Amino acid sequence: MVATIHRNADDITLQQLALPMTAADTLEDRKDEAGASSHERVGFELGWDYAHHGLTPPVEQLFRQSPLQQGWQLGRSTFGARTLKSHRHTQLWLSLRLHAWQRGRSFETLLVTPNYLQQLDTSHCPVSRLPFSDEADHPQRRSIDRVRDDAGYAAGNLALMSHAANVAKLDRGWQQCWAMGQSLRQGPMTMAGGLNAEAWERMAILASFVTPMAHELAAQLPMLVLPPNRLRLFNPVQALQALVTRQLATPGWSQRLTRLEALMATQQRADFSKFVLALVPRVLRCQSLTDPMEIRWALEDAWRDPLLQKRWTHFAQQLTPEQAEQLVQRAAKKQLSNIRVQSHAAPTDGWALERQGFRAAA
């Protein structure tokens, strides 16, 4: 099973508004029209949704033969002024779907909604740590990245980062990103794609979360970047690592870690206690910080300490993946964390892994 760790907030759900029966029938008729390709059906539905939200697609899409233009025109005549309220994340949702459609990428529309994208939002790029810009052509503008490149736009595979970081990453996996960081540390170059060695290492850890790997290897990786909201963690030991690290961001962490330790076997407790003793001096440095982002960065940077990483690896490798997952689930049930953990029996549903993230041709 795969865990998703996300902020403790009420889930935001998109209210489903029923289309008028005649409009819905017309849309289905067009989508199922004999001979219509997948590209045409998806484009038509996208145009329909632009109209449903009272928005206009990019002008280059509004030519007569475009299925998107046809769906938009029919939607406008169907809805008129009875459109849904839109906001910045609605526009982002439509733009992202347009981007996927133009490139033949799979886009999972059941879970990836405007409100889902809103839950990914943050103030700074997790890779570069620079603040996002609202300027349209700024390199630090917000960009949605498919963290795993061989998957489509699907829930659990998306993270917000700067456009510059997204472009630098391209289709690199975690090992390639990590190798880039190590190469920059050796010199003589200190930057690649506008990112320094530390940023490339954070990119690597981010990509590792959605990459299934051997437990022994996952236990050796430092948590140089905390998982963004809603990202799915495929390696149970990293889910445990994230849960433990996030504990330290709020008061009462010592008591919670003690209760978590009580859930472990005797030898595991001793190893976990040694890890905590290595962590405490670094956590105490965070106590004077008040900005949540600075606290987050301080916790991530604590994992660069060799002793801390050594003690975590020693503890984590005593566990099996099943034991690590069980600890995360038991901690969540006992409310030992200020974050919510959700397990997924079928974590890659809608990811289109069998097609390398591309849309089905038929």
LINVEN-V832321 format. One record per residue. N is the residue number from 0. RES is the residue in three letters. PSI is psi in whole degrees, -180 to 180 (NA if undefined). D_CENTER is the distance of its C-alpha to the mean C-alpha in Angstrom with 2 decimals. Layout:
# LINVEN-V832321
n=N res=RES psi=PSI d_center=D_CENTER
n=N res=RES psi=PSI d_center=D_CENTER
This chain:
# LINVEN-V832321
n=0 res=MET psi=154 d_center=17.24
n=1 res=VAL psi=141 d_center=13.53
n=2 res=ALA psi=145 d_center=12.25
n=3 res=THR psi=125 d_center=9.43
n=4 res=ILE psi=123 d_center=10.19
n=5 res=HIS psi=167 d_center=9.89
n=6 res=ARG psi=147 d_center=12.48
n=7 res=ASN psi=88 d_center=15.87
n=8 res=ALA psi=156 d_center=16.36
n=9 res=ASP psi=133 d_center=18.00
n=10 res=ASP psi=136 d_center=15.89
n=11 res=ILE psi=121 d_center=16.31
n=12 res=THR psi=145 d_center=17.60
n=13 res=LEU psi=119 d_center=18.84
n=14 res=GLN psi=130 d_center=22.58
n=15 res=GLN psi=118 d_center=23.88
n=16 res=LEU psi=123 d_center=26.87
n=17 res=ALA psi=137 d_center=29.34
n=18 res=LEU psi=154 d_center=30.68
n=19 res=PRO psi=143 d_center=34.43
n=20 res=MET psi=-43 d_center=35.80
n=21 res=THR psi=-39 d_center=37.44
n=22 res=ALA psi=-43 d_center=34.38
n=23 res=ALA psi=-43 d_center=32.19
n=24 res=ASP psi=-42 d_center=34.96
n=25 res=THR psi=-43 d_center=35.22
n=26 res=LEU psi=-45 d_center=31.53
n=27 res=GLU psi=-38 d_center=31.69
n=28 res=ASP psi=-42 d_center=34.93
n=29 res=ARG psi=-39 d_center=33.40
n=30 res=LYS psi=-34 d_center=30.32
n=31 res=ASP psi=9 d_center=32.71
n=32 res=GLU psi=136 d_center=35.37
n=33 res=ALA psi=130 d_center=37.22
n=34 res=GLY psi=-7 d_center=36.17
n=35 res=ALA psi=131 d_center=33.00
n=36 res=SER psi=168 d_center=30.29
n=37 res=SER psi=-40 d_center=26.62
n=38 res=HIS psi=-43 d_center=26.08
n=39 res=GLU psi=-42 d_center=28.67
n=40 res=ARG psi=-46 d_center=27.46
n=41 res=VAL psi=-41 d_center=23.84
n=42 res=GLY psi=-42 d_center=25.27
n=43 res=PHE psi=-45 d_center=27.75
n=44 res=GLU psi=-37 d_center=25.25
n=45 res=LEU psi=-45 d_center=23.13
n=46 res=GLY psi=-40 d_center=26.37
n=47 res=TRP psi=-43 d_center=27.28
n=48 res=ASP psi=-33 d_center=24.12
n=49 res=TYR psi=-47 d_center=24.82
n=50 res=ALA psi=-39 d_center=28.26
n=51 res=HIS psi=-30 d_center=27.19
n=52 res=HIS psi=9 d_center=25.36
n=53 res=GLY psi=28 d_center=28.30
n=54 res=LEU psi=156 d_center=26.55
n=55 res=THR psi=129 d_center=27.96
n=56 res=PRO psi=165 d_center=26.22
n=57 res=PRO psi=142 d_center=26.75
n=58 res=VAL psi=-30 d_center=30.47
n=59 res=GLU psi=-13 d_center=30.25
n=60 res=GLN psi=-8 d_center=29.05
n=61 res=LEU psi=60 d_center=32.04
n=62 res=PHE psi=158 d_center=34.64
n=63 res=ARG psi=-38 d_center=36.76
n=64 res=GLN psi=-7 d_center=35.56
n=65 res=SER psi=127 d_center=31.84
n=66 res=PRO psi=-29 d_center=30.48
n=67 res=LEU psi=-44 d_center=28.03
n=68 res=GLN psi=-38 d_center=31.11
n=69 res=GLN psi=-43 d_center=32.94
n=70 res=GLY psi=-38 d_center=30.26
n=71 res=TRP psi=-44 d_center=30.10
n=72 res=GLN psi=-44 d_center=33.89
n=73 res=LEU psi=-40 d_center=34.26
n=74 res=GLY psi=-41 d_center=31.64
n=75 res=ARG psi=-42 d_center=33.50
n=76 res=SER psi=-26 d_center=36.77
n=77 res=THR psi=-48 d_center=35.37
n=78 res=PHE psi=-33 d_center=33.59
n=79 res=GLY psi=-125 d_center=35.70
n=80 res=ALA psi=-1 d_center=34.95
n=81 res=ARG psi=64 d_center=33.27
n=82 res=THR psi=163 d_center=29.71
n=83 res=LEU psi=151 d_center=26.59
n=84 res=LYS psi=134 d_center=25.52
n=85 res=SER psi=159 d_center=22.82
n=86 res=HIS psi=-172 d_center=20.86
n=87 res=ARG psi=-38 d_center=18.59
n=88 res=HIS psi=-22 d_center=15.51
n=89 res=THR psi=-45 d_center=17.89
n=90 res=GLN psi=-40 d_center=18.83
n=91 res=LEU psi=-42 d_center=15.33
n=92 res=TRP psi=-46 d_center=14.77
n=93 res=LEU psi=-41 d_center=18.12
n=94 res=SER psi=-39 d_center=17.72
n=95 res=LEU psi=-40 d_center=14.55
n=96 res=ARG psi=-39 d_center=16.55
n=97 res=LEU psi=-44 d_center=19.51
n=98 res=HIS psi=-45 d_center=17.84
n=99 res=ALA psi=-42 d_center=16.79
n=100 res=TRP psi=-43 d_center=20.31
n=101 res=GLN psi=-28 d_center=22.13
n=102 res=ARG psi=6 d_center=20.62
n=103 res=GLY psi=19 d_center=20.96
n=104 res=ARG psi=148 d_center=17.29
n=105 res=SER psi=139 d_center=16.31
n=106 res=PHE psi=120 d_center=14.59
n=107 res=GLU psi=104 d_center=14.12
n=108 res=THR psi=-11 d_center=15.70
n=109 res=LEU psi=-44 d_center=16.36
n=110 res=LEU psi=-31 d_center=13.06
n=111 res=VAL psi=95 d_center=11.33
n=112 res=THR psi=172 d_center=13.76
n=113 res=PRO psi=-40 d_center=14.47
n=114 res=ASN psi=-30 d_center=14.00
n=115 res=TYR psi=-46 d_center=10.55
n=116 res=LEU psi=-33 d_center=9.64
n=117 res=GLN psi=-34 d_center=11.78
n=118 res=GLN psi=-14 d_center=9.84
n=119 res=LEU psi=-12 d_center=6.97
n=120 res=ASP psi=147 d_center=10.10
n=121 res=THR psi=175 d_center=11.53
n=122 res=SER psi=-23 d_center=14.73
n=123 res=HIS psi=152 d_center=14.14
n=124 res=CYS psi=128 d_center=12.27
n=125 res=PRO psi=-18 d_center=10.79
n=126 res=VAL psi=-56 d_center=12.59
n=127 res=SER psi=-22 d_center=15.88
n=128 res=ARG psi=14 d_center=15.98
n=129 res=LEU psi=149 d_center=17.87
n=130 res=PRO psi=148 d_center=17.83
n=131 res=PHE psi=150 d_center=16.61
n=132 res=SER psi=146 d_center=19.58
n=133 res=ASP psi=-1 d_center=20.49
n=134 res=GLU psi=136 d_center=22.87
n=135 res=ALA psi=-39 d_center=22.29
n=136 res=ASP psi=13 d_center=23.07
n=137 res=HIS psi=138 d_center=21.94
n=138 res=PRO psi=-20 d_center=19.97
n=139 res=GLN psi=18 d_center=17.81
n=140 res=ARG psi=158 d_center=16.91
n=141 res=ARG psi=141 d_center=13.43
n=142 res=SER psi=137 d_center=11.68
n=143 res=ILE psi=125 d_center=8.70
n=144 res=ASP psi=136 d_center=7.97
n=145 res=ARG psi=103 d_center=7.91
n=146 res=VAL psi=-40 d_center=6.95
n=147 res=ARG psi=115 d_center=9.72
n=148 res=ASP psi=-23 d_center=12.51
n=149 res=ASP psi=16 d_center=14.67
n=150 res=ALA psi=163 d_center=12.53
n=151 res=GLY psi=-169 d_center=12.41
n=152 res=TYR psi=99 d_center=10.38
n=153 res=ALA psi=156 d_center=9.45
n=154 res=ALA psi=131 d_center=7.77
n=155 res=GLY psi=-13 d_center=5.48
n=156 res=ASN psi=11 d_center=5.21
n=157 res=LEU psi=140 d_center=3.75
n=158 res=ALA psi=148 d_center=3.41
n=159 res=LEU psi=129 d_center=6.91
n=160 res=MET psi=174 d_center=9.63
n=161 res=SER psi=155 d_center=13.33
n=162 res=HIS psi=-40 d_center=15.08
n=163 res=ALA psi=-44 d_center=17.09
n=164 res=ALA psi=-38 d_center=14.39
n=165 res=ASN psi=-44 d_center=12.88
n=166 res=VAL psi=-40 d_center=16.51
n=167 res=ALA psi=-38 d_center=17.29
n=168 res=LYS psi=-42 d_center=14.67
n=169 res=LEU psi=-125 d_center=15.92
n=170 res=ASP psi=22 d_center=15.69
n=171 res=ARG psi=140 d_center=15.98
n=172 res=GLY psi=-178 d_center=14.76
n=173 res=TRP psi=-38 d_center=14.49
n=174 res=GLN psi=-38 d_center=18.28
n=175 res=GLN psi=-39 d_center=19.10
n=176 res=CYS psi=-41 d_center=17.02
n=177 res=TRP psi=-42 d_center=18.72
n=178 res=ALA psi=-37 d_center=22.03
n=179 res=MET psi=-45 d_center=21.68
n=180 res=GLY psi=-43 d_center=21.31
n=181 res=GLN psi=-35 d_center=24.32
n=182 res=SER psi=-42 d_center=26.32
n=183 res=LEU psi=-31 d_center=25.95
n=184 res=ARG psi=-29 d_center=27.13
n=185 res=GLN psi=-20 d_center=30.23
n=186 res=GLY psi=-179 d_center=31.05
n=187 res=PRO psi=-18 d_center=32.80
n=188 res=MET psi=142 d_center=29.76
n=189 res=THR psi=-8 d_center=27.44
n=190 res=MET psi=147 d_center=24.93
n=191 res=ALA psi=126 d_center=23.27
n=192 res=GLY psi=26 d_center=21.38
n=193 res=GLY psi=6 d_center=21.75
n=194 res=LEU psi=142 d_center=19.92
n=195 res=ASN psi=-177 d_center=21.88
n=196 res=ALA psi=-43 d_center=21.75
n=197 res=GLU psi=-39 d_center=19.71
n=198 res=ALA psi=-40 d_center=16.94
n=199 res=TRP psi=-36 d_center=16.98
n=200 res=GLU psi=-39 d_center=16.88
n=201 res=ARG psi=-39 d_center=13.79
n=202 res=MET psi=-41 d_center=12.21
n=203 res=ALA psi=-46 d_center=13.66
n=204 res=ILE psi=-39 d_center=12.38
n=205 res=LEU psi=-46 d_center=8.72
n=206 res=ALA psi=-29 d_center=9.62
n=207 res=SER psi=-27 d_center=11.76
n=208 res=PHE psi=-36 d_center=9.38
n=209 res=VAL psi=17 d_center=9.01
n=210 res=THR psi=108 d_center=12.64
n=211 res=PRO psi=133 d_center=15.40
n=212 res=MET psi=169 d_center=18.15
n=213 res=ALA psi=141 d_center=21.38
n=214 res=HIS psi=-42 d_center=21.32
n=215 res=GLU psi=-36 d_center=23.73
n=216 res=LEU psi=-45 d_center=21.54
n=217 res=ALA psi=-33 d_center=18.34
n=218 res=ALA psi=-17 d_center=20.72
n=219 res=GLN psi=-7 d_center=21.76
n=220 res=LEU psi=131 d_center=18.51
n=221 res=PRO psi=147 d_center=18.36
n=222 res=MET psi=74 d_center=15.39
n=223 res=LEU psi=-14 d_center=15.56
n=224 res=VAL psi=132 d_center=12.16
n=225 res=LEU psi=147 d_center=10.86
n=226 res=PRO psi=129 d_center=7.44
n=227 res=PRO psi=159 d_center=5.45
n=228 res=ASN psi=135 d_center=6.15
n=229 res=ARG psi=-2 d_center=5.42
n=230 res=LEU psi=139 d_center=3.55
n=231 res=ARG psi=135 d_center=6.96
n=232 res=LEU psi=117 d_center=9.47
n=233 res=PHE psi=-14 d_center=12.24
n=234 res=ASN psi=112 d_center=14.76
n=235 res=PRO psi=-36 d_center=16.47
n=236 res=VAL psi=-30 d_center=17.90
n=237 res=GLN psi=-32 d_center=14.64
n=238 res=ALA psi=-41 d_center=13.77
n=239 res=LEU psi=-42 d_center=17.29
n=240 res=GLN psi=-43 d_center=16.95
n=241 res=ALA psi=-42 d_center=14.05
n=242 res=LEU psi=-45 d_center=16.12
n=243 res=VAL psi=-45 d_center=19.21
n=244 res=THR psi=-44 d_center=17.91
n=245 res=ARG psi=-27 d_center=16.54
n=246 res=GLN psi=-36 d_center=19.97
n=247 res=LEU psi=-4 d_center=21.62
n=248 res=ALA psi=-13 d_center=20.23
n=249 res=THR psi=153 d_center=22.62
n=250 res=PRO psi=154 d_center=26.36
n=251 res=GLY psi=8 d_center=27.60
n=252 res=TRP psi=-35 d_center=25.42
n=253 res=SER psi=-45 d_center=28.59
n=254 res=GLN psi=-39 d_center=29.71
n=255 res=ARG psi=-41 d_center=26.37
n=256 res=LEU psi=-34 d_center=26.20
n=257 res=THR psi=-41 d_center=29.83
n=258 res=ARG psi=-35 d_center=29.15
n=259 res=LEU psi=-41 d_center=26.28
n=260 res=GLU psi=-34 d_center=28.78
n=261 res=ALA psi=-17 d_center=31.28
n=262 res=LEU psi=-6 d_center=29.19
n=263 res=MET psi=164 d_center=29.67
n=264 res=ALA psi=165 d_center=32.66
n=265 res=THR psi=-51 d_center=35.29
n=266 res=GLN psi=-37 d_center=34.47
n=267 res=GLN psi=-37 d_center=30.73
n=268 res=ARG psi=-43 d_center=31.63
n=269 res=ALA psi=-44 d_center=33.65
n=270 res=ASP psi=-38 d_center=30.99
n=271 res=PHE psi=-40 d_center=28.34
n=272 res=SER psi=-40 d_center=30.94
n=273 res=LYS psi=-39 d_center=31.49
n=274 res=PHE psi=-45 d_center=27.80
n=275 res=VAL psi=-40 d_center=27.81
n=276 res=LEU psi=-34 d_center=31.02
n=277 res=ALA psi=-28 d_center=29.44
n=278 res=LEU psi=-34 d_center=26.50
n=279 res=VAL psi=-48 d_center=28.66
n=280 res=PRO psi=-32 d_center=30.30
n=281 res=ARG psi=-32 d_center=27.03
n=282 res=VAL psi=-37 d_center=25.74
n=283 res=LEU psi=-28 d_center=29.04
n=284 res=ARG psi=-20 d_center=28.39
n=285 res=CYS psi=-15 d_center=25.49
n=286 res=GLN psi=-26 d_center=27.87
n=287 res=SER psi=-8 d_center=29.29
n=288 res=LEU psi=144 d_center=25.99
n=289 res=THR psi=-24 d_center=25.24
n=290 res=ASP psi=125 d_center=22.30
n=291 res=PRO psi=-36 d_center=19.01
n=292 res=MET psi=-39 d_center=17.28
n=293 res=GLU psi=-37 d_center=20.27
n=294 res=ILE psi=-44 d_center=20.16
n=295 res=ARG psi=-46 d_center=16.55
n=296 res=TRP psi=-38 d_center=17.66
n=297 res=ALA psi=-40 d_center=20.86
n=298 res=LEU psi=-40 d_center=19.26
n=299 res=GLU psi=-43 d_center=17.10
n=300 res=ASP psi=-24 d_center=20.33
n=301 res=ALA psi=-28 d_center=22.33
n=302 res=TRP psi=-3 d_center=20.82
n=303 res=ARG psi=-8 d_center=22.74
n=304 res=ASP psi=124 d_center=25.92
n=305 res=PRO psi=-39 d_center=27.50
n=306 res=LEU psi=-43 d_center=29.22
n=307 res=LEU psi=-47 d_center=26.18
n=308 res=GLN psi=-38 d_center=24.26
n=309 res=LYS psi=-44 d_center=27.47
n=310 res=ARG psi=-35 d_center=27.98
n=311 res=TRP psi=-45 d_center=24.45
n=312 res=THR psi=-42 d_center=24.79
n=313 res=HIS psi=-45 d_center=28.24
n=314 res=PHE psi=-50 d_center=27.13
n=315 res=ALA psi=-33 d_center=24.02
n=316 res=GLN psi=-9 d_center=26.11
n=317 res=GLN psi=-18 d_center=28.60
n=318 res=LEU psi=156 d_center=26.14
n=319 res=THR psi=163 d_center=25.38
n=320 res=PRO psi=-37 d_center=21.90
n=321 res=GLU psi=-39 d_center=23.43
n=322 res=GLN psi=-39 d_center=24.68
n=323 res=ALA psi=-43 d_center=21.41
n=324 res=GLU psi=-40 d_center=19.74
n=325 res=GLN psi=-39 d_center=22.84
n=326 res=LEU psi=-42 d_center=22.72
n=327 res=VAL psi=-46 d_center=19.23
n=328 res=GLN psi=-41 d_center=20.44
n=329 res=ARG psi=-39 d_center=23.79
n=330 res=ALA psi=-40 d_center=22.48
n=331 res=ALA psi=-43 d_center=20.38
n=332 res=LYS psi=-34 d_center=23.52
n=333 res=LYS psi=7 d_center=25.67
n=334 res=GLN psi=45 d_center=23.46
n=335 res=LEU psi=10 d_center=23.32
n=336 res=SER psi=154 d_center=20.05
n=337 res=ASN psi=15 d_center=18.88
n=338 res=ILE psi=159 d_center=15.48
n=339 res=ARG psi=139 d_center=15.13
n=340 res=VAL psi=131 d_center=14.33
n=341 res=GLN psi=127 d_center=14.04
n=342 res=SER psi=149 d_center=15.23
n=343 res=HIS psi=117 d_center=14.85
n=344 res=ALA psi=-33 d_center=18.04
n=345 res=ALA psi=77 d_center=16.80
n=346 res=PRO psi=-20 d_center=13.13
n=347 res=THR psi=17 d_center=13.28
n=348 res=ASP psi=128 d_center=15.20
n=349 res=GLY psi=1 d_center=14.68
n=350 res=TRP psi=-15 d_center=12.97
n=351 res=ALA psi=40 d_center=16.45
n=352 res=LEU psi=-31 d_center=16.61
n=353 res=GLU psi=-16 d_center=20.37
n=354 res=ARG psi=19 d_center=20.45
n=355 res=GLN psi=30 d_center=18.10
n=356 res=GLY psi=4 d_center=15.71
n=357 res=PHE psi=159 d_center=18.71
n=358 res=ARG psi=147 d_center=20.28
n=359 res=ALA psi=141 d_center=23.33
n=360 res=ALA psi=-36 d_center=26.52
n=361 res=ALA psi=NA d_center=28.64
